[in-house]
Amino acid sequence: MSPRSTLLEVKDLHVTYGAGTRAVRGVDLTVSAGQKLGLAGESGCGKSTLALALLRLLPASARLSGEILLDGEDVLTMKWGRLRAVRWAGASIVFQGAMHSLNAVHRIGDQIAEPVLLHRRSTPAAARKRVAELLEQVGLPGARADAYPHELSGGQRQRVMIAMALACDPRLIVADEPTTALDVMIQAQILRLIEGLVAEQGISLLMISHDLSVLADTCDRLAVMYAGRVVEEGPARQVFDEAQHPYGVALSAAFPRIGDPGSRLAPRGLRGDPPDPTALPSGCTFHPRCAVALDTCATEDQALREAGAGRRAACVRVGVAQPLP
């Protein structure tokens, strides 16, 4: 099998809000054509800021530097007309709050048809046909095109958001915690839907979640963010089962294993909260919460280093004979 071509490449991306809120700090990521990359981390670690930065959807107060190469073209230097063409048709986003993303006073069919009419320059009749096809693809009857958002359940609204994301046949979909507001059963249905559509249509996927178990089951590779940086990256199942960074270990341990009474009766948590991005600690930003920190961790920052085949981790213990607990 020939190697996949690179579709998205993020190089040394920095995002700062206001006078000094460093939300994203030197992130490097690559998504190959047809690949599913998961991005994990607690709230406040920079995941959603990174997602919005990919298509320059951040507010004017955000300052960006670095490169975001989509099919080799830098999103950060695109002129407005080109950027408008890339959104929806090149890459699209599924937001986590469908009710807040859909317009409450417009029928869902009209909302799905809007990018089709704009980017494909379709006739109204062709756009209606495309809407019906998209609704069928996501498991909704075409007749639901006349419904308003409040007439649909949470899971149905999320399916509408996915249909909108697929409307112009993008090569990349960014799914920003698409199942957070749904119950467990509906979450599983939506995840299977996304996974099936991505595989069927050969779309690349960047899925963002705080739930490592979801990403391990859905994605090919997994990157873990902490305090605006990627601290671990590798094959999804390996990162979930055998994390090389103490933060990845803690996130994985937060999920009880079915059939393991030890994890059910004595769950392992992670003390404290991610640091304030306006006042980051010196050295490794995770060291104040790390159970295995060394003295040098308080003064020396750690860059990503090789941690096995296709794996990287930003920890001083990587590659030395001091295994993580």
N, C-alpha and C positions, 0 to 999 in steps of 0.2 A: 504494500500500500504506500503511495507517495505521501510525503509529509504535508500536513495542512499548511495553507498559506496564512499569513498573519492578517487578520481583519482589523483589530483594534490594538494599538500600542500606546500606552501611557508612559511618558518619560519624565521623571523628576517633577511631578506635578505638585505645586504648592497652591493652597487656597487660604487667604487670610481675610477676615472680616474686620472692618473698623480699624482701630489703632493697633491691635495686636492679638486678635483671636485667631490662632493658627489651627484651623480646622483640618487641613490636609498638609502633610509635611514630607515632600519628596517621595511620592508614591510612583512605583514602576509596576505596570501590569501589562500582560499580553493575553489577548483572546484570539485564538485561531478560528478560521472559517469552520463552522459547524460544531464548535466546542461549547461546552457549558461550564462556566466558571462561577463558583460561589464566593461571596464576600461576606465574612462573618465578623461579629464583634458586638459589644454592648452598645446601648444608646449613648451617643456623644462621642463615638470613636471616629466619626468622619465618613461613614458609609454613604449616607444620603447626599452629603455635600459632594462626594466624589461622583455619584450617579448623576446629579444635576449638572456638574461641571462638564460631563462628557458631551452635552449638547448645548452648553452655555445657557443654562436655564437659571443660573444663580442671580440674586439681586445685584443691583448696580454697586452696592457697597462691598462686594467681594472682589478681591484682587487675585488674579491667577497668573501663574508663570509655569514654564515647562512646555511640554508638547502633548497633544492628544491627537494621534494619527489614526484617522478612520479611512481605511483603504489607501493609506499613504499620504492623505491630505490632512493638514493640521487644522482641527476645528477652531483652535484659538485665534488663528489668523484669517479665517474665512470672512469674506465680506457678507453683509446681511443677506443679500439675494441668494448666495450660494448656501449659507447656513439654513435659510428657510427651505431650500430644496432638499437638503440632507435630512432635516427633521421629518419624521414619518417615513420617507422613502428610503433613506439610508439606515437610520436607526430610530427606534421609538421606545417609549417608556411606559411601563405599567405601574401606576402609583398605588400605594397601599390603601388609601381611603377612596374607594370608588364613589361614594355618595358625595364627597367633597370635590371630586374631579369631574363628575358629570354635571351638566347644566340642568337644574331642576325643572325649568320651564320649557324645555325642548324635548321632543320625542327622541328615543335612543337611536332610531333609524336615521334621523336627520343628523345626529351627532356623529354617527359612524360614517355617513355619506360625505360629511364636510371635507375630510382630507382626501377622499377619492375624487371629489369634484375639483379640488384645488390642485392636487399634484398629478392626477392622471388626466385631468381635463375631460372627464367623462360627461356624457349627456345625463340628465336626470334619470332617464329610464335605465341606462347602464349602471348608474350608481345605485339605484334601488335593487337591481339584480345582484350587484356585488354585496350589498348589505345583507340580503337574504342568504347568500352563500356563506358569508362570514358568520352569521348567527348560527347557521346549521353546523359549521365547523366547530364552534365552541359549545354545541349541545343545546341550543335554544331554537325553538320554532321560528321560521322566518316571519310569521305573523306578529311576533312580539316587537317588531320594528316600530309599531305604532304606540308602544307603551311609554309612559314617563318613568323616570328613575325610581320614584317613590312607589310605583306599582310592582317593582321587582324585589326579590329577596336579596340579601347581601351576597350570596354566592352567584346569583344571576347577574347582579350589577358588576361583579368582578369578571364574569364571563364577557360582558359587554366591553369592559376595558381591554380585555385581551383581544376581542374582535377589532376594536379600534386600532390597537397596536399592530395588528396584522394587515390592516386595510390596504396599505400601499406596498406590500411585499418587502419589508425591510430585511436587511441582511443581519441586523443585530437588534435584539430586544433586551432592554434593561428592565428587570422586574424588581422594584424596590419594596421588599416585604409584602408581596401581593396577597398573602393569606393571614396577615396579623389579626384582622378584625373578624375572622371567620371561626366557627366552631371546628372541632377536630375532624369530624367526618367530612365537612365541606372543604376544609383545607386539603385533605387527601385527594378529593375529587379535582380540585383546581390544580394541584401539583401534577397529578397524572395527566390532566388536560394540557398543561404547559409543556410537560416533558414529551408527550405524544406529538404535539404540533411542531415542536422544535425538531424532533427527529424526522418527522414526515416531510417537512419543508426544508430541511438542511439549514436552519437558522442558527446563528450563534446566540448564546444566552449569557447574560451577566445577571445572576440572581443574588439579591442582597437579603440577609436575614440575620437575626440574633440566634437562630436555632441551628446549631451545627448538625444535628441529626437530620434535619430536612435537607440541608445542603449536601451532606454525605450521601444521601439516597438519590438525589436529583442530579448532581453535577459531576463532571469529570475531574475537575481540579478545584481546590479550595484555597483561598487566601484569607488570613485572619488579620484584622486591623485593630490597632490599639493606639489611642492618643494621636490619631491622624496618620499613622504609619502602618505599612504591612510588616508584621512581625513574624509571619510564617506563611509558607506557600508550598503546595505539593499536591499529589494525587489525593482526591477528596477523602476516600476511605482511609488512607494511611494517616492523613492529618487528624482525622476524627479518632481513630483507634490508637495511634501511636504518635501523639504530638511531640514535637521537639522543643517547643517554647513553653515555659511555665504557664503563660496565659492560655495557650491552646489546651494544655492539660486541664486547667481549671474549668474552661468552658465545656470541654468534653465530659468532665466528671460531674457537671451540674445536671446531667441527664441520667436518671436511673436506668439500669439495664434490666430488661424483662428476664425474669428467671434468676436474677442475682439478688438474693436477700440482703447482702451486705450494702449494696447501693441504695436499696429501698429503705432499710432501717437506719442507715447512717449516711445520708446524702452529704456530699462534699460541696461546699459553697466557695465563694470568693469574697473576702472581706473588702469593705470600702467601695469606692466608686472610681471611675476613670478620672484623671486629673483635669483641673480647669485648664482649658486651652490657652487662657491668658497668663497662666502662671505654672508652666510645666516644670516638674522637678528636674534637677540636674542628673547627668548620667543616663542610665536606662530609665525611661519614664515609667516602667512597670515595677521598678525595684521597691517602692514603698508598700506594694501589695504582695510582693513575691515571697513565698515561703522558703525558697532556696537561694535567695540572693547572696552574693559574695560582697566583700568590702568594696571591690572595684566597681561594682554595679552602680554605686551611688555617685561615682565620678566619671566613669567612662561609658559613653553611649555605644550601642552595639548596632552594627550594620548587618544586613542579611548576609549569611554565609552558607556555603554548601552544607547540606544536612542529609546527604544520601542521593540516590538517583532521582533527578527531577525535583529535588526538595531543597528549600532554603529556610533558615530560621535566624532570627536576630537575638541570639543568646550566647553569653560567654561560655556556657557549658557545652555547646554544640561541638562535637569532635574531640572532647576530652573524656577521660575515664571517670566521669562523675555523673552517672545517669540521673535523670529526673525521677522523682518519686512517683 
